[in-house]
Amino acid sequence: MPTQIQQTPRRPRVLLLGAGGFIGQHIAAAALRVGLDVLAGPSSIQLDLSRADPAAWQRLLDPVPDIIINAAGRTNGTPNQLFEANLVLVTRLLSALELQASQPWLVQLGSAAEYGLTPPQVPVSEAAPCRPVGAYGISKWAATQLLTDSFAAGTARGVVLRIFNPLGAGQSAATLPGRATRLLHGAAQAACSSTLEFGALGTWRDYLDVRDVARAAVFAAGLHTDPKPHPALLERPLLNVASGQARRSRELVQHLAQIAGFTGQITEQADHSPRSGALNWQQADIRLIQALGWSPLYSFGDALEGLWNGLSPPACPPLPSKPHLPVRDAPTPSQAFREATP
């Protein structure tokens, strides 16, 4: 009988948008660890995807990847910048996907800010109504609405991950954890008992190690092979990604101060964050993603140790990337928002 040659299964090809960002770099490292074939999308300096023309998107998607993970976007900036980065980009991506002969599986990184105000002491589920506060939350929620409508219409396929408060190496000083870490590092280097000023730290947040966020993104990427999707995902393709526990922001700062050996004074007299200060309570119900097979691996202490000890994201081999093409003017954020909402 002729000898049969066994072919090695092809590794799934993943296009990672936002690969150079805080969460994106952790996703890249996690995806490479499990053997995925990862291609980095262009950086914002190389090509602003919210302004890329159809030809640029076509080139980016040729050949069509098996999976697209969208970790691109902004958490801070003007309303126009937020809507362009978080909504217009998704609009362009979906338009480009409609022109493809095959549909890749799309994993979108959404945000807990989409829920907005939630009742205290009540974990919020994916079925909860959204009442986003501020331009950031509204821009992420509008992108989610656009995506879930496309999933329902069959013009795209995938899932949205609503990420709660990530903690980890490389976190921006624009966030409370990142700012606290940098202030405490500065105090430690100065070797003095200074006073560190923060806004009110009585808010409750559901903090999660960024390495678990990356694990969740890779886990969600693997859902494209599931022959029998969970019924809840068929109805509402959303998954909360969080620890499932609420902690006071004060606990985060105090824990970091203990790690740093800080003996100075911490005050809460500064102005609060305009993006999150109005939200007193955030806690996720994570039973759905746990039923699918994902649970947090790292503890709150692990996350803070990683944040403190790793001011740079984890090292991983450089990812191959696509060349870029010229851009054209993007629709205004107000136009994109009107198109994304009823």
Buried (B, 14 or more C-beta within 10 A) or exposed (E): EEEEEEEEEEEBBBBBBBBBBBBBBBBBBBBBEEEBBBBBBBBBEEBBBBBBBEEBBBEBBEEBBBBBBBBBBBBBBEBEBBBBBBBBBBBBBBEBBEEBEEBBBBBBBBBBBBBBEBEEEEBBBBEBEBEBBBBBBBBBBBBBBBBBBBBEEEEBBBBBBBBBBBBBBBBEEEBBBBBBBBBBBEBBEEEEEEEBEBBBBEBBBBBBBBBBBBBBBBBBBBBBEEEEEBEBBEEBBBBBBBBBBBBEBBBBBBBBBEBBEBEEEBEBEEEBBEBBBEBBBBBBBBBBBBEBEBBBEBEBEBBBBBBBEBEEBBEBEEBEBBEBBEBEEBBEBEEBBEEBEE
